Amino acid sequence: MHAFNLQPKPLTLAERLADLAVDALIDEADLSPKPALVDRRGNGAHTDLHLGLMHASALSLWPAFKEMAEAAIELGEIALPLREAIGRIGREGEHAMLATTGGVNTHRGAIWALGLLVSAAALAPSSGMASAVTMRAARLALLDDRHAPRPLSHGAQVAMRYGARGAREEAQLGFPSVMQRALPQLLRSRAAGHGEQNARLDALLAIMTDLADTCVLYRAGEQGLHTMQLGAQAVLDAGGSVSLAGRRLLHELDEQLIALNASPGGAADLLAACLFIDRIGSADGIHQGAL
């Protein structure tokens, strides 16, 4: 058979979900101008990150996301075996990420959030409504992985210190920062004709208005958190990232957070989760348009 007559092999459900997860991470990284985060302009408040590294990190996680989806399809139910399988795969994915980045933590929080969402989507591909996917993810997050390392991450330590809701609690509650803030804002800004990039920026800002971002708390304490939350709200109140006043305030917020060494990495991870959920948000999205 002539090579030009060969048809590409159809992607499996697990491969399509892994593609979407990686696309969400790359779209989040590319989005500009994000306050104090790595984007197309530069490194934000980071000295060890750059856009190329973020892309490489995202791509390195594709096998882990695919394997998580495959585990969900094979095991077929929300129970301890699946929770521990995705925990093991997530830790292996983290090792692959760190090997790619030379030890820099680029996407640890995103592995947790997107891993749960990919698994939840794979469990019931005919039920891709955002609320259904996040609730299945929450049920998975509530199960205790007996093999998980017990030393607390920086985010968990900060959450305990400040009484903040960390990444684990966010998932266990069904991703309220995504479902109640980011996704509604994304849809509102789109409906208002603000353009996709501005809509995504507004969704990020909506997360930042309320999230007790443990990345910010770890790097800049409560002052950094208050600066982030109040500044993000001010941008939205001024008309969002599409307005001239909003853009000016967004630039000011960027400068303020960089001066405080405060980078809202938790909000960035949740924006990636929002973009993933958005693409599978229709009931038949996993089978048709979104995938």
C-alpha positions in Angstrom: 0.0 0.0 0.0 1.3 3.4 -0.9 2.2 5.5 2.1 -0.1 8.4 1.0 -3.0 6.0 1.2 -2.5 5.2 4.8 -5.2 6.5 7.2 -4.1 7.8 10.6 -4.9 5.4 13.4 -7.9 6.8 15.4 -6.9 8.1 18.8 -8.2 6.2 21.8 -10.3 7.9 24.5 -7.3 7.9 26.8 -5.1 9.5 24.2 -7.7 12.2 23.4 -8.0 13.0 27.1 -4.3 13.2 27.5 -4.1 15.5 24.5 -6.7 17.8 26.1 -4.9 17.9 29.4 -1.5 18.8 27.8 -3.3 21.4 25.6 -4.8 23.0 28.6 -1.4 23.3 30.3 0.2 24.8 27.2 -2.7 27.2 26.7 -2.3 28.3 30.3 1.4 28.9 29.9 1.0 30.8 26.7 -1.7 33.1 27.9 -0.5 36.6 28.3 -0.2 39.0 30.1 -0.6 37.0 33.3 0.3 38.7 36.6 3.7 37.5 37.9 3.4 34.2 36.0 5.5 32.8 33.2 4.0 33.8 29.8 5.0 34.9 26.4 6.5 38.1 27.8 8.9 36.6 30.3 9.4 34.7 33.6 7.1 36.7 35.9 8.3 36.4 39.5 10.3 33.3 38.7 14.0 32.9 38.2 14.0 29.2 37.4 11.2 29.0 34.9 10.7 30.0 31.3 8.0 29.4 28.7 10.0 26.7 26.9 10.4 24.8 30.1 6.7 25.0 30.8 6.0 23.5 27.4 8.5 20.7 27.8 7.1 19.9 31.3 3.5 19.8 29.9 4.5 17.4 27.1 6.4 15.2 29.5 3.1 14.6 31.4 1.2 13.2 28.4 2.0 9.5 29.1 0.9 9.9 32.8 -2.4 11.5 31.8 -3.0 8.7 29.2 -2.2 6.0 31.8 -4.5 7.6 34.3 -7.4 7.6 31.8 -6.6 3.9 30.9 -6.7 2.9 34.6 -10.1 4.6 35.0 -11.4 2.8 31.9 -10.1 -0.5 33.0 -11.1 -0.3 36.7 -14.4 1.4 35.9 -15.5 2.7 39.3 -14.7 5.2 41.9 -13.0 3.1 44.5 -9.7 2.8 46.3 -7.9 0.7 43.6 -8.4 3.6 41.1 -7.5 6.2 43.6 -4.2 4.4 44.4 -3.5 3.7 40.7 -3.8 7.3 39.7 -1.7 8.3 42.8 1.1 6.0 41.7 0.9 7.1 38.1 0.9 10.8 39.2 4.1 10.2 41.3 5.7 8.6 38.3 4.6 11.5 36.1 6.1 13.9 38.6 9.4 12.0 38.4 9.3 12.3 34.6 8.5 16.0 34.9 11.4 16.7 37.2 13.7 14.7 34.9 12.6 16.9 32.1 13.0 20.2 34.0 16.2 19.4 35.8 14.4 19.2 39.2 12.3 22.4 38.8 8.7 22.0 40.0 6.7 23.3 37.1 3.4 21.3 37.3 3.1 19.4 40.5 -0.3 20.9 41.4 -1.5 20.5 37.8 -0.7 16.8 37.9 -3.1 16.5 40.9 -5.9 18.5 39.5 -5.8 17.4 35.9 -5.0 13.8 36.8 -8.3 13.6 38.8 -10.2 15.3 36.0 -8.8 13.1 33.3 -9.7 10.0 35.3 -13.2 11.3 36.1 -13.8 12.1 32.4 -12.6 8.6 31.4 -14.9 6.9 33.8 -18.1 8.1 32.1 -17.3 9.6 28.7 -21.0 9.9 27.8 -21.5 12.2 30.8 -19.0 15.0 30.2 -21.0 17.8 31.8 -18.7 20.0 33.8 -20.6 19.4 37.1 -20.6 15.6 36.6 -16.9 15.5 35.9 -15.9 17.6 38.8 -18.1 15.7 41.2 -16.6 12.4 40.1 -13.2 13.9 40.6 -14.2 15.1 44.1 -15.3 11.6 45.0 -11.9 10.3 43.9 -10.0 13.0 45.8 -11.9 12.1 49.0 -10.4 8.6 49.0 -7.1 8.1 50.9 -4.2 6.8 49.0 -2.4 4.5 51.4 0.8 4.7 49.5 1.1 8.5 49.2 4.2 10.0 50.8 3.3 11.5 54.2 5.7 14.5 54.3 3.6 17.6 53.7 4.3 19.6 50.5 5.0 23.3 50.8 1.4 24.0 49.7 0.0 21.7 52.4 2.2 23.3 55.1 1.1 26.8 54.1 -2.5 25.7 54.0 -2.2 24.4 57.6 -0.4 27.5 58.8 -2.9 30.0 57.4 -6.0 27.8 57.5 -6.3 28.1 53.8 -7.9 25.6 51.4 -5.2 23.7 49.7 -5.2 21.8 46.4 -6.4 18.7 48.0 -9.4 20.4 49.6 -10.2 22.3 46.4 -10.5 19.0 44.6 -12.5 17.3 47.4 -15.0 20.1 47.2 -15.5 19.7 43.4 -13.2 22.5 42.3 -15.4 25.5 43.4 -12.8 28.0 42.2 -13.4 26.6 38.7 -17.1 25.9 38.8 -18.2 29.0 40.7 -15.7 31.5 39.5 -13.5 30.7 36.5 -15.9 28.9 34.2 -18.8 31.3 34.7 -16.5 34.3 34.1 -15.0 32.6 31.0 -18.5 32.1 29.6 -19.6 35.7 30.5 -16.6 37.3 28.8 -17.0 35.2 25.7 -20.7 36.0 25.5 -19.8 39.7 25.8 -17.5 39.4 22.8 -14.2 40.0 24.7 -12.2 37.5 22.6 -10.8 34.2 23.8 -7.5 35.4 25.2 -9.2 38.2 27.3 -11.9 35.7 28.4 -9.2 33.4 29.7 -7.4 36.2 31.4 -10.7 37.2 33.1 -11.2 33.6 34.2 -7.8 33.6 35.8 -8.5 36.8 37.5 -11.8 35.5 38.8 -9.9 32.6 40.4 -7.5 35.0 42.0 -10.1 37.2 43.6 -11.0 34.5 46.1 -8.4 31.7 46.1 -6.2 31.4 49.1 -3.3 30.6 46.7 -0.8 28.6 48.7 1.9 29.4 46.2 1.4 33.1 46.9 1.2 32.5 50.7 4.4 30.5 50.6 6.3 33.1 48.7 4.8 36.4 50.1 2.5 35.6 53.0 -0.8 37.3 53.7 0.4 40.6 52.2 1.0 38.9 48.8 -2.4 37.2 49.0 -4.3 40.4 49.8 -2.5 42.2 47.0 -3.4 39.4 44.5 -7.1 39.2 45.5 -7.8 42.9 45.7 -5.8 43.6 42.5 -7.6 40.9 40.5 -11.0 42.2 41.7 -10.0 45.7 40.7 -9.2 44.6 37.1 -12.6 42.8 36.8 -14.4 45.8 38.3 -12.8 48.1 35.7 -14.2 46.1 32.9 -11.8 43.1 32.8 -8.8 42.6 30.6 -10.5 43.8 27.5 -10.8 47.4 28.8 -8.1 50.0 28.8 -8.6 50.7 32.5 -8.5 47.0 33.3 -5.3 46.5 31.3 -3.6 49.4 33.2 -4.6 47.8 36.5 -3.5 44.4 35.3 -0.1 45.9 34.5 0.0 47.4 38.0 -0.9 44.1 39.6 1.8 42.4 37.7 4.4 44.8 38.9 3.1 44.6 42.5 3.2 40.8 42.6 6.7 40.6 41.0 8.0 43.1 43.6 6.6 40.8 46.4 8.0 37.7 44.7 4.4 36.4 44.7 3.4 34.1 41.8 -0.1 32.7 41.7 0.8 29.2 40.6 -2.2 27.7 42.3 -4.5 29.9 40.3 -2.7 29.0 37.1 -3.2 25.3 37.8 -6.9 25.9 38.3 -7.1 27.9 35.1 -5.7 24.9 33.3 -8.3 22.7 35.0 -11.0 25.2 33.8 -9.7 25.1 30.2 -9.8 21.3 30.3 -13.3 21.2 31.7 -14.5 23.8 29.2 -13.5 21.5 26.3 -15.3 18.5 27.6 -18.3 20.5 29.0 -21.0 19.3 26.6 -22.6 15.9 27.3 -21.2 14.5 24.0 -18.0 16.5 23.9 -15.7 13.6 24.7 -17.1 11.7 21.7 -17.5 14.6 19.3 -16.5 18.2 19.0 -14.2 18.7 22.0 -12.2 15.7 21.4 
